[in-house]
Amino acid sequence: MLAVCCLSMFLVGLDTTIVNVGLPAIGHGLDVGTRGLEWTVDAYTVVLAGLLISSGALADRFGRRRVFQWGLTLFGLASLACALAPSAGALVAARAVQGVGASMLSPVALAIVVNAMPDPRERAQAIGVWASVFGLSMAAGPVTGGALVAALGWRSLFWVNAPVIVAALVLSALFVPESRAERARRLDVPGQLLLTVTIGAWVGILIEGPRIGWTSPVVPAACALATAATVGFVWLECHRDEPLIDPRLFRGPVFSGAVLGAVAVFVALNAALLLNTLYLQHTRGFTPLAAGTATLPMALGATVCAPWSGRLVGRSGPRLPLFLAGGFLTVGGLCLAGLEQDTSVLLLLFAYLVIGIGFGFANAPLTHTAVSGLPPARAGVAGAITSTARQIGAALGIALAGGLVADTGPAGLAHASRPGWLLVAACGLVVLLVARAARTKPPARNALPGTAPSLARTR
């Protein structure tokens, strides 16, 4: 069952980053510029981030396996539409639908895993495996994408999903039990709409603002809309009996820190991947395969350190792996803060390795910290909040990094990307701050399943 859920998460993570290395080929094939290519990535992540929490609530109400299978089917159909897209607009639309399907996979898979593991220590290790697979898929995306683009063209980036989807559907029917929350929450439709508008508006401003011009009247109007949606969402959630996101969850520094850390880690990863792709292919003249291969150290670091991080969380708590994650991310970003056109390839590879190590250490402690404070009946929503934070970070990372280099030619791209690498280092510092607030003790065996020790004592 854990393997089936991890397989679906591998797909979600892979499609978040696999497109990055193929962006130049997609731009050439569909005649679209850098900003259009940003939307090719962010159409997926914005929709995914906006719908994750509602999908988790749907799964708690209608059955987790059922919603999980709906998500697999929709994800597969949208992948085929992406592979057949005749234009950039059609590709962006299909990527958005793909995000809808992916939103039914991430929180639901985590909820299935959490509810199947009654022992807190065993559950912590299972979450570590789950987070490890997700982290590995994100890091392995560029490598896989580069090989596919080189061998079969950019459309193969989406064809590759089909056999995995079929296998996951069959295995989920055989091995994944159906489960529901004892008391399912009502859907918060107004909150869902406001959350989607909030995320989409802010990301859209970051992507389109440099193109339109920050002094254009359109930008202040868009900022006013995004601000109104944000304020309206917070106000609405504070006054609903069953909100989409319960504001009380963020009163504790541990949970809110985990969410902030998840955003920071995925800003760093996605900014690094986009800057790396454009720099290597446009400035250094690497082929897609060579650019993807250059990220192998990043994938290696994530592969080795992600399961190690899960074991550390199970034994000693999340603080140590979070300190390691923040430290390595900071060092990796600083390594490339002075990037030049002819920077040593060895330095590039070292930086990618260090960033991969930091990313590998980050996922398990952040996921465990966020989930451990909520009971199993809220597992779908708990997983959704954490996954939403990740995808918001992914969308922001693409938008921020793309805004730095979108209008820059190959000769000036290295210099223009330097603030992006400083952003990666700053995200590492944020994770270090989160580590200070994290619990030092591993999950107790006598705690109630899915609850923090304080909640267990209260009950």
C-alpha positions in Angstrom: 0.0 0.0 0.0 2.8 2.4 0.9 4.5 1.6 -2.5 1.3 2.3 -4.4 0.9 5.7 -2.7 4.5 6.5 -3.2 4.2 5.7 -6.9 1.4 8.3 -7.3 3.5 10.8 -5.4 6.5 10.1 -7.7 4.2 11.2 -10.6 3.1 14.4 -8.9 6.6 15.4 -8.0 8.1 14.4 -11.3 5.7 16.5 -13.3 6.5 19.5 -11.1 10.1 19.5 -12.4 10.4 17.2 -15.4 9.2 20.0 -17.7 11.9 22.4 -16.6 14.7 20.9 -18.6 12.4 20.7 -21.7 11.3 24.3 -21.6 13.7 25.5 -24.3 12.6 22.6 -26.6 8.9 23.4 -25.9 9.5 27.1 -26.6 11.1 26.2 -29.9 8.4 23.7 -30.8 5.4 25.9 -30.0 7.1 29.3 -30.6 6.6 30.7 -27.1 8.9 32.9 -25.0 10.2 32.6 -21.5 7.1 34.1 -19.8 4.8 31.7 -21.7 7.1 28.9 -20.6 6.8 30.0 -17.0 3.0 29.5 -17.3 3.6 26.0 -18.6 5.1 25.2 -15.3 3.0 27.4 -13.0 -0.4 26.5 -14.5 0.2 23.1 -13.0 1.5 24.2 -9.6 -1.0 27.0 -9.1 -4.0 24.8 -9.7 -2.5 22.0 -7.7 -1.8 24.4 -4.7 -5.3 25.9 -4.9 -7.2 22.6 -4.9 -5.2 20.4 -2.6 -7.1 21.1 0.6 -10.5 20.7 -0.9 -9.3 17.4 -2.5 -8.2 16.2 0.9 -11.7 17.1 2.4 -13.4 15.3 -0.6 -11.3 12.2 0.2 -12.2 12.3 3.9 -15.9 12.5 2.9 -16.3 10.2 -0.2 -13.5 7.7 0.4 -9.8 8.1 0.0 -9.2 5.3 -2.4 -12.1 6.5 -4.6 -10.8 10.0 -4.9 -7.3 8.7 -5.3 -8.4 6.7 -8.4 -10.4 9.7 -9.7 -7.2 11.7 -9.5 -5.1 9.1 -11.3 -7.6 8.9 -14.1 -7.9 12.7 -14.6 -4.1 13.1 -14.3 -3.6 10.5 -17.0 -6.1 12.0 -19.4 -4.6 15.5 -19.0 -1.1 14.1 -19.6 -2.3 12.8 -22.9 -3.8 16.2 -23.7 -0.4 17.8 -22.9 1.4 15.4 -25.2 -1.0 16.2 -28.1 -1.2 20.0 -27.4 -1.1 21.9 -30.8 -0.3 25.3 -29.2 1.1 26.9 -26.1 -2.4 27.9 -24.9 -3.6 24.4 -25.2 -0.6 23.1 -23.3 -1.1 25.5 -20.5 -4.8 24.6 -20.2 -4.0 20.9 -20.2 -1.3 21.5 -17.6 -4.0 23.2 -15.4 -6.2 20.1 -15.7 -3.3 18.0 -14.9 -3.0 20.0 -11.7 -6.6 19.2 -10.8 -5.9 15.5 -11.1 -2.6 15.8 -9.1 -4.5 17.6 -6.3 -6.4 14.4 -5.7 -3.2 12.3 -5.3 -0.9 14.1 -2.9 -3.0 14.7 0.3 -5.0 11.5 -0.2 -1.9 9.3 -0.5 -0.5 10.8 2.7 -3.9 10.3 4.5 -4.0 6.7 3.4 -0.5 6.1 4.8 -1.1 8.0 8.1 -4.3 6.1 8.8 -2.7 2.7 8.1 0.1 3.2 10.6 -1.2 3.3 14.2 2.2 3.3 15.8 3.6 6.9 15.9 7.3 5.8 15.3 6.3 3.5 12.5 4.2 6.3 11.0 7.1 8.7 11.2 9.3 6.3 9.3 6.5 5.8 6.7 6.1 9.5 6.3 9.9 9.6 5.8 9.6 7.1 3.0 6.7 9.0 1.4 8.5 12.3 1.6 11.7 10.7 0.3 10.0 9.4 -2.8 8.4 12.8 -3.4 11.7 14.6 -2.9 13.5 12.1 -5.1 10.9 12.6 -7.9 11.4 16.4 -7.8 15.2 16.0 -8.0 15.1 13.3 -10.6 12.7 15.3 -12.9 15.4 17.2 -14.8 17.5 14.1 -15.4 14.6 12.1 -16.7 13.3 15.0 -18.7 16.7 15.6 -20.4 16.9 11.9 -21.4 13.4 11.9 -22.8 13.7 15.1 -24.7 17.0 14.0 -26.3 15.6 10.6 -27.3 12.0 11.2 -28.1 11.3 15.0 -28.1 9.5 17.2 -25.6 6.1 15.5 -26.0 7.5 12.4 -24.4 7.6 14.3 -21.1 3.9 13.6 -20.9 3.6 10.3 -22.7 5.7 8.7 -20.0 3.0 9.1 -17.5 0.5 6.7 -19.2 2.0 3.3 -18.2 2.7 4.5 -14.6 -1.0 5.7 -14.3 -2.3 2.3 -15.5 -0.1 0.4 -13.0 -1.1 2.6 -10.1 -4.8 2.2 -10.9 -4.5 -1.6 -11.0 -2.4 -1.8 -7.8 -4.6 0.7 -5.9 -7.7 -1.5 -6.6 -5.8 -4.6 -5.3 -3.9 -3.3 -2.3 -5.3 0.1 -1.0 -8.2 -0.2 1.4 -11.0 2.2 1.4 -11.1 4.7 4.3 -13.1 7.8 5.3 -13.0 10.3 8.2 -15.4 9.5 11.0 -16.9 12.9 10.5 -16.4 14.5 7.1 -16.2 18.2 6.9 -18.5 20.3 4.6 -16.8 21.7 1.6 -15.9 25.4 1.9 -16.7 26.6 -1.7 -16.3 30.4 -1.0 -13.0 29.7 0.7 -11.8 27.5 -2.1 -12.6 30.2 -4.7 -10.8 32.9 -2.7 -7.8 30.7 -2.1 -7.5 29.9 -5.8 -7.8 33.6 -6.8 -5.3 34.6 -4.1 -2.6 32.2 -5.3 -3.2 32.7 -9.0 -3.3 36.5 -8.7 0.0 36.8 -6.8 1.8 34.4 -9.0 0.4 36.1 -12.1 1.7 39.5 -10.9 5.2 38.1 -10.4 5.2 36.5 -13.8 3.6 39.2 -15.9 4.6 42.3 -13.9 8.1 42.7 -15.5 6.5 42.3 -19.0 3.7 44.7 -18.5 5.8 47.1 -16.5 5.5 47.8 -12.8 4.4 51.3 -13.4 1.5 50.2 -15.6 -2.0 50.8 -14.1 -2.7 47.1 -14.6 -0.2 46.1 -11.9 -1.7 48.2 -9.0 -5.2 47.0 -10.0 -4.0 43.4 -9.9 -2.2 43.9 -6.6 -5.5 45.4 -5.2 -7.4 42.3 -6.4 -4.8 40.0 -4.9 -4.8 41.9 -1.6 -8.6 41.9 -1.4 -8.8 38.2 -2.1 -6.1 37.5 0.6 -7.9 39.6 3.2 -11.3 38.2 2.2 -10.0 34.7 2.5 -8.5 35.2 6.0 -11.6 37.0 7.2 -13.9 34.3 5.8 -11.9 31.4 7.3 -11.9 33.1 10.7 -15.7 33.2 10.7 -16.6 29.7 9.4 -17.4 26.7 11.6 -15.6 24.4 9.2 -13.1 26.5 7.3 -11.0 25.3 4.4 -7.9 26.2 6.4 -8.4 26.5 10.1 -6.5 29.7 11.2 -6.1 28.2 14.7 -3.6 25.7 13.3 -1.2 28.5 12.6 -1.2 29.8 16.2 1.5 27.3 17.2 5.0 28.2 16.0 5.8 24.5 15.3 3.0 24.0 12.7 3.3 27.4 11.1 7.1 27.1 11.0 6.7 23.7 9.2 4.5 25.3 6.6 6.8 28.3 6.1 9.8 25.9 5.8 8.0 23.9 3.1 7.4 27.1 1.1 11.0 28.1 1.5 12.4 24.7 0.5 10.4 24.5 -2.7 11.1 28.1 -3.6 14.8 27.2 -3.4 14.5 24.0 -5.4 12.4 25.3 -8.3 14.3 28.6 -8.6 17.5 26.6 -8.7 16.1 24.2 -11.4 14.8 26.9 -13.6 18.0 29.0 -13.4 20.1 26.0 -14.0 18.1 24.9 -17.1 18.3 28.4 -18.7 21.9 29.0 -17.8 23.2 25.6 -19.0 21.2 25.5 -22.3 21.2 29.2 -23.3 24.5 30.5 -21.9 26.7 27.3 -21.9 25.1 25.7 -25.0 24.4 22.4 -23.2 21.9 20.0 -24.9 18.8 19.0 -22.8 20.4 15.7 -22.0 23.6 17.3 -20.9 21.7 19.9 -18.8 19.6 17.1 -17.2 22.7 15.0 -16.5 24.4 17.9 -14.8 21.7 17.7 -12.1 22.5 14.1 -11.3 24.5 15.2 -8.2 21.3 17.0 -7.0 19.2 13.8 -7.5 22.0 11.8 -5.8 22.0 14.0 -2.8 18.3 13.8 -2.4 18.2 10.1 -3.0 20.8 9.3 -0.3 19.7 11.9 2.3 15.9 11.7 2.1 15.6 8.2 3.6 18.4 9.0 6.1 16.3 12.0 7.1 13.3 9.9 7.7 15.3 7.6 10.0 16.7 10.6 11.9 13.1 11.9 12.5 12.0 8.6 13.8 15.0 8.3 16.2 15.7 11.8 17.4 13.0 14.2 16.1 13.0 16.7 13.2 15.4 19.4 14.5 18.7 17.8 13.4 17.7 17.0 9.8 16.2 20.5 9.5 19.4 22.1 10.6 21.3 20.0 8.0 18.8 21.0 5.3 19.0 24.7 6.0 22.8 24.6 6.2 23.3 22.8 2.9 20.7 24.9 1.1 22.4 28.1 2.3 25.9 26.8 1.2 24.6 25.7 -2.2 23.0 29.0 -3.0 26.1 31.0 -1.9 28.3 28.8 -4.1 26.6 30.3 -7.2 26.0 33.8 -6.0 28.9 35.0 -8.1 28.0 33.0 -11.2 29.8 33.8 -14.4 29.6 32.7 -18.1 32.5 30.4 -17.6 32.1 29.3 -14.0 33.8 26.0 -13.4 31.7 22.9 -14.1 33.1 21.3 -10.9 31.7 24.2 -8.8 28.3 23.9 -10.6 28.2 20.2 -9.8 29.2 20.7 -6.2 26.5 23.4 -5.7 23.9 21.1 -7.2 25.0 18.3 -4.9 24.8 20.4 -1.8 21.4 21.8 -2.8 20.2 18.2 -3.4 21.5 17.1 0.1 19.6 20.0 1.7 16.4 19.2 -0.2 16.7 15.5 0.8 17.0 16.3 4.5 14.1 18.8 4.5 11.0 16.9 3.4 10.6 14.2 6.0 10.9 16.5 9.1 8.7 19.2 7.6 6.0 16.7 6.7 6.1 15.0 10.1 6.1 18.2 12.0 3.0 19.4 10.2 1.1 16.2 10.4 1.9 15.1 13.9 -0.2 17.9 15.5 -3.5 16.8 13.9 -5.6 13.6 14.5 -6.0 10.9 11.9 -9.5 12.1 11.0 -8.0 15.3 9.7 -5.1 13.5 7.9 -6.4 14.4 4.5 -6.5 18.1 5.3 -3.2 18.0 7.2 -1.5 16.5 4.2 -3.1 19.0 1.9 -1.9 22.0 3.9 1.6 20.8 3.8 1.4 19.9 0.1 -0.2 23.3 -0.6 2.7 25.0 1.0 5.1 23.0 -1.2 3.3 23.9 -4.4 2.9 27.6 -3.5 6.7 27.5 -3.0 7.2 25.8 -6.3 5.0 28.4 -8.1 6.7 31.3 -6.4 10.2 29.9 -7.1 9.4 29.7 -10.9 7.8 33.1 -10.9 10.6 34.8 -9.0 13.5 33.2 -10.9 11.8 33.7 -14.2 11.2 37.3 -13.5 14.9 37.8 -13.0 16.0 36.4 -16.3 13.0 36.5 -18.6 14.2 39.5 -20.7 17.9 38.6 -20.6 20.0 37.3 -23.4 22.4 34.4 -23.1 25.4 36.7 -22.5 23.8 38.4 -19.5 21.9 35.5 -18.1 24.6 34.5 -15.6 24.8 37.9 -14.0 21.0 38.3 -14.0 20.6 35.0 -12.2 22.8 35.9 -9.2 20.0 37.3 -7.1 18.2 34.1 -7.7 21.0 32.1 -6.1 21.0 34.5 -3.2 17.3 33.7 -2.9 18.2 30.0 -2.6 20.6 30.8 0.2 18.0 33.0 2.0 15.5 30.1 1.8 18.2 28.0 3.6 18.4 30.5 6.3 14.6 30.4 6.7 14.8 26.6 7.2 17.5 27.1 9.9 15.1 29.4 11.8 12.4 26.8 11.5 14.7 24.2 12.9 15.1 26.2 16.1 11.4 26.0 16.7 11.1 22.3 15.9 10.7 19.7 18.6 13.8 17.8 19.6 12.1 14.6 20.8 11.0 11.7 18.5 7.3 10.8 18.4 6.3 9.0 21.6 5.0 5.5 21.5 2.2 6.2 24.0 0.9 9.3 22.2 -2.5 9.0 20.5 -2.1 8.2 16.7 -1.6 11.4 14.8 -1.5 13.7 17.8 1.2 15.7 19.4 2.0 14.8 23.0 0.3 17.9 24.3 -2.9 17.0 22.6 -2.7 13.4 24.0 -2.4 14.8 27.5 -5.4 17.2 27.0 -7.6 14.3 25.9 
